Amino acid sequence: MTKTLTMHVSGTPQILMTIPVEGILMARGTTKPADTATGYAKGCIFIDTDAAAGSVFFVNEGDTTSADFNVAL
């Protein structure tokens, strides 16, 4: 089964890519989403545009109902 990716920039944080039904796949902003945020797909990449080196890229290790963003190593 093929799923369509939708690429766009909107809101705060800026949503860059979503997958229908699965949620947000990529986003960016100055503050990472709270670990209980909803709508972020498992594996979502968040780019913190205001972070120090070593804490710029985060990955959602939670799911769409309760995000758990951690620094991607």
C-alpha positions as CSV (number, residue, x, y, z in Angstrom):
1,M,0.0,0.0,0.0
2,T,1.4,3.4,-1.0
3,K,1.0,6.5,1.2
4,T,1.3,10.0,0.0
5,L,3.7,12.4,1.7
6,T,2.5,16.0,2.0
7,M,5.3,18.6,2.2
8,H,4.4,22.1,3.4
9,V,5.5,24.8,5.9
10,S,2.8,26.0,8.3
11,G,2.2,27.0,11.9
12,T,4.5,27.1,15.0
13,P,6.3,24.8,15.1
14,Q,6.5,24.7,11.4
15,I,5.2,21.4,10.0
16,L,7.3,20.4,7.1
17,M,6.0,16.9,6.2
18,T,3.0,14.8,7.1
19,I,1.8,11.3,6.2
20,P,-2.0,10.9,6.0
21,V,-3.4,8.9,9.0
22,E,0.1,8.5,10.6
23,G,0.8,12.1,11.4
24,I,3.6,14.7,11.3
25,L,6.8,13.2,10.0
26,M,9.1,16.3,10.1
27,A,8.9,19.7,11.9
28,R,11.1,22.5,13.0
29,G,10.9,25.4,15.5
30,T,12.7,27.1,18.4
31,T,11.3,24.7,21.1
32,K,10.8,20.9,20.7
33,P,7.2,19.7,21.3
34,A,6.3,18.6,24.8
35,D,6.7,14.9,25.4
36,T,2.9,14.5,25.6
37,A,2.2,16.3,22.3
38,T,-0.2,14.7,19.9
39,G,-0.1,14.3,16.1
40,Y,3.6,13.4,15.7
41,A,4.3,10.1,14.0
42,K,6.6,7.6,15.6
43,G,10.0,8.4,14.2
44,C,9.1,12.1,13.5
45,I,12.2,14.3,13.2
46,F,12.1,17.7,14.9
47,I,14.8,20.3,14.1
48,D,15.4,22.8,16.9
49,T,16.5,25.9,15.1
50,D,17.5,27.7,18.4
51,A,19.5,24.9,20.1
52,A,23.2,24.5,21.0
53,A,25.3,21.9,19.2
54,G,24.4,18.4,20.2
55,S,20.8,19.2,20.8
56,V,19.5,20.2,17.4
57,F,17.9,17.0,16.0
58,F,15.2,15.1,18.0
59,V,13.3,11.9,17.1
60,N,9.9,10.9,18.4
61,E,10.2,7.6,20.2
62,G,6.6,7.8,21.4
63,D,3.5,7.6,19.1
64,T,0.8,9.9,17.7
65,T,-1.1,10.1,21.0
66,S,1.8,10.8,23.2
67,A,5.1,12.0,21.8
68,D,8.5,11.3,23.4
69,F,11.1,13.5,21.7
70,N,14.7,12.6,22.5
71,V,18.0,13.8,21.1
72,A,19.0,11.8,18.0
73,L,22.5,10.5,18.3
